[in-house]
Amino acid sequence: MNRNRAIVAVAVAAATSIYVVAANAKSVEITSNWCPGLEVLSSTEVAPQQMISTYKVSGGIRSTPAGSMFDLMNGVCHGILSTVGGQAAVAGNCLWVDKDGDKIVFGYSRIAPAPGKLELTLGTGKFSGIRGGGEYTAVSLPAIAGSRNSCPEAKWKFTLPD
């Protein structure tokens, strides 16, 4: 069960990119919190203290301030976790959808304990043309056997065309 905790502890983040922002673009900064459910799809122990796992996380997202962009979206992410000697690294992609059916897609990556990187790669509807990303950290929770021990908190910076 320790490998599941390792997956949970690091499960959500993507490489940074540079974007040219149009003069009429709207710049937005928000914070989002997410404590998704975890499903380990496969896990292989390569050697002692070395493993590779694939996983899926899904659940609702809350953003600050309440009612801001990304608030009350539903999301799913697919990722891969590798650990070597207790050092964990994750990478994957996420799809979040809002009540209108508009979507964002982003990639994430993290080598614990450093903050993870987020990169928005696609938006539909009101999110069309979205560019940016951010960082996330793992917020610790009280330990309960078989439960999550952290949840990601993301600081987003992005632009939307006017």
N, C-alpha and C positions, 0 to 999 in steps of 0.2 A: 504493500500500500504506500510506501514511501515514494515510489516513482509517481504515483498519482498526485501526491502532495507537491512534488517537484513540478509537475506539469501545471497544476493549479497556481502555484506560487509565481509562475512566470508567464502565464497564458495571456497576454494581449500586447502589439507594436509595429517600422519600415524605414528604409533608407531615405535620407533627406534629399530634396530636389530644390533647384533654383527655378523660379518662375518669373517671367516678366509680367508685371501687373499693369493692366490698362488704366489710363487716367480716370475713367469713369467707373472703375471697379469699387465694390463695397467691401471694406475690410472688417472682419469679425474675429473676436477672441472669446472663447467660452471654455468652461470646464465641464467634463462629463464623467460620470461614475457608472460603473457596470459591474455587477456581480453575477456573471452568467453561470448557468449549469454546465458541467463538464462531462463529456463522454470520451473516454480513451478508445480510439479505434484500433490501434495496434501498439504493441510495445515489445521491444527486443532488447535483452541484455546482451551486449557485445562482449563485455569482460567485466570483472569486478569494478564497480563504480563507473561503468560506461554503459549507456543505453541510448536508444533512439526510439521515439514514440510519435505517433500521429494522434491528433485529437480534434474534437469539435466542441466549441462552446456556443451557447445561445441564451438569449434572454433580453429583457428590457433595459433601456438606457435612460438615465436621468441627467439633465444638464443644468448648470447654474449660469445665469439666473433661470428660475423656473419659467417654462414657456419659451425659452430661447431655442435657437436652432439645435437640432439633434435630440431635444427633450421628448421623452415618451416614444422614441423610435424602438423598433424591435430589431435584433441583430443576430447574425450567425457568423462564426469565424471557423476556418479550418487552418490548422497549423502543424508544425513539426517541432519537437523538442529533442535536443541532444544534450546529454550530460557526460562530462569526462572529469573524473576526480572531484566531483561535487560542483563543478562549474557548469551552470545551465545556460543554454542558448535557445531562443525560440524565434520563429519567423512564420508568417502566414498572411492570409488575406481575409477580409471581412466584408460582408454585405449588410447594411442597415437600411431599413425601410420605414417611412413615416405613415401616418394615418391616411394620407392621400395616395399612397403607393409610390411616392417619389423615393429614389434610392441614392445612396452613396456607397462607393467601393473604396477601400483603402488597404494598404499593406502595412505590416508591422514587423519589427525585429527588436530583439533585446538580448544582451549578454548580461546576466545578473552578476552583481547587484546594480549595475549602471541603469539609468533611466532608459526606457524603450523609445524607439523612434516610430512615428506614424507618418504616412504619406497618402494623401487623397489622390486617387487615380481616375475616378469616374463619378459623375453625377447625372441623374435624370430629372426631368421636370424642373421644379424650382431650384434644384441643385446643379443643373446643367452648367458646365463651364467652371465648376468649383476647382480651386487650386489651393494647395497648402498642405499643412500637416501639423505635427506637434510632437510632444513628448508625453510619456506616461510613466507612472511609478506604481509600485505595488503597495497598497495600503493594508497594513496588517490587521487581522481579525483575531479574536480570542480562539485558541486552539481547541477543537473538538475532533475526536477521532473520526475519520471518514468524511470530514467536511472541508470546505474551503478554508484556507488560512490567510488568504489575501484577495483583494479585489483591485482591478486597475482604476486609477484616476488619471484622466487625460487632460492636458492643457492644449487646446487647439488654437491655431492661427490660420485663417484662410481668407480667400477673396472670392467674391461672386461677381459676375458681370452685372451691370445695372440693367 
